[in-house]
């Protein structure tokens, strides 16, 4: 009996589950993202580690997901991986500007971005899990 491992389904499900967990944490503790951004902004070591972690995870997502024009989820996951790699390089290159502009605005939205993240997480996890049926 031949079994196949669906990398698109697994990566979407796991990234979606991560987004759901992060969003729930942010909704339970309003302001936690702002505190996190402040801590990362204050520490060059954390900036480098976060950038490296995002680069590594983004590269993994990008590399394991094929670009299949007939499969929207695979294209979405490949795009997410590519965007994660690009953001990681920006964080490592110009983190002072990036954190002061973009991330400060995201962290200031105490309920907005966590709710958006929750919805994105549900969509990704749901789309990934639908492939297991």
C-alpha positions as CSV (number, residue, x, y, z in Angstrom):
1,X,0.0,0.0,0.0
2,X,1.5,3.3,-1.1
3,X,1.2,6.3,1.1
4,X,2.0,9.9,0.2
5,X,3.0,12.8,2.4
6,X,1.2,16.0,1.5
7,X,3.6,18.7,2.3
8,X,1.1,21.4,1.3
9,X,-1.5,20.0,3.7
10,X,0.9,19.6,6.6
11,X,2.6,23.0,6.2
12,X,-0.8,24.8,5.9
13,X,-2.2,23.0,8.9
14,X,0.8,23.6,11.1
15,X,1.2,27.3,10.1
16,X,-2.5,27.8,10.6
17,X,-2.4,26.1,14.1
18,X,0.5,28.3,15.0
19,X,-1.4,31.4,13.9
20,X,-4.5,30.4,15.9
21,X,-2.4,29.8,19.0
22,X,-0.6,33.1,18.7
23,X,-3.8,35.0,18.1
24,X,-5.5,33.4,21.1
25,X,-2.6,34.4,23.2
26,X,-2.7,38.0,21.9
27,X,-6.5,38.2,22.5
28,X,-6.1,36.8,26.0
29,X,-3.3,39.3,26.9
30,X,-3.9,42.6,25.0
31,X,-0.7,44.5,24.5
32,X,1.5,41.4,24.5
33,X,2.5,42.0,20.9
34,X,3.5,45.6,21.6
35,X,5.6,44.4,24.5
36,X,7.2,41.7,22.3
37,X,8.0,44.2,19.6
38,X,9.5,46.6,22.1
39,X,11.7,43.8,23.5
40,X,12.9,42.8,20.1
41,X,13.5,46.3,19.0
42,X,15.7,46.9,22.1
43,X,17.9,43.8,21.5
44,X,20.1,43.4,18.4
45,X,20.6,39.8,19.4
46,X,16.9,39.1,19.4
47,X,16.5,40.9,16.1
48,X,19.2,38.6,14.6
49,X,17.6,35.4,16.1
50,X,14.1,36.3,15.1
51,X,15.3,37.1,11.6
52,X,17.2,33.9,11.3
53,X,14.2,31.8,12.7
54,X,11.9,33.5,10.2
55,X,14.3,33.0,7.3
56,X,14.7,29.3,8.2
57,X,11.0,28.6,8.6
58,X,10.1,30.7,5.5
59,X,12.7,28.8,3.5
60,X,11.4,25.5,4.7
61,X,7.8,26.5,3.7
62,X,9.0,27.8,0.4
63,X,11.1,24.8,-0.5
64,X,8.7,22.0,0.5
65,X,5.7,23.5,-1.3
66,X,5.5,23.1,-5.1
67,X,4.2,25.9,-7.3
68,X,1.2,24.2,-8.9
69,X,-1.0,26.6,-10.8
70,X,-3.9,24.1,-10.5
71,X,-3.6,24.1,-6.6
72,X,-4.3,27.4,-5.0
73,X,-3.2,26.3,-1.5
74,X,0.2,25.3,-2.8
75,X,0.6,28.7,-4.5
76,X,-0.5,30.5,-1.3
77,X,1.9,28.5,0.9
78,X,4.8,29.1,-1.5
79,X,4.0,32.8,-1.5
80,X,3.9,32.9,2.3
81,X,7.3,31.2,2.5
82,X,8.8,33.7,0.0
83,X,7.3,36.7,1.9
84,X,8.6,35.3,5.2
85,X,12.1,35.1,3.7
86,X,11.9,38.6,2.4
87,X,10.7,40.0,5.7
88,X,13.5,38.1,7.5
89,X,16.1,39.7,5.3
90,X,14.5,43.2,5.9
91,X,14.5,42.5,9.7
92,X,18.2,41.6,9.6
93,X,19.2,44.5,7.3
94,X,17.2,47.5,8.5
95,X,15.5,46.4,11.7
96,X,15.6,49.8,13.3
97,X,13.4,51.3,10.5
98,X,11.2,48.2,10.2
99,X,10.3,48.0,13.8
100,X,9.7,51.7,14.2
101,X,7.3,51.9,11.3
102,X,5.6,48.7,10.3
103,X,5.6,46.6,13.4
104,X,4.8,49.4,15.8
105,X,1.6,50.0,13.9
106,X,0.7,46.3,14.0
107,X,1.4,46.0,17.7
108,X,-0.7,49.1,18.5
109,X,-3.8,47.4,17.1
110,X,-4.7,45.4,20.3
111,X,-7.6,43.5,18.9
112,X,-7.5,44.1,15.1
113,X,-4.4,42.1,14.1
114,X,-5.0,39.2,16.5
115,X,-8.5,38.8,15.0
116,X,-7.1,38.9,11.4
117,X,-4.4,36.4,12.5
118,X,-7.1,34.2,14.0
119,X,-9.1,34.2,10.8
120,X,-6.0,33.5,8.6
121,X,-5.0,30.7,10.9
122,X,-8.5,29.1,10.7
123,X,-8.5,29.4,6.9
124,X,-5.0,27.9,6.6
125,X,-5.6,25.1,9.1
126,X,-9.0,24.3,7.6
127,X,-7.7,24.2,4.1
128,X,-4.8,22.0,5.1
129,X,-7.0,19.6,7.1
130,X,-9.5,19.3,4.2
131,X,-6.8,17.5,2.3
132,X,-6.6,14.8,4.9
133,X,-10.2,13.8,4.3
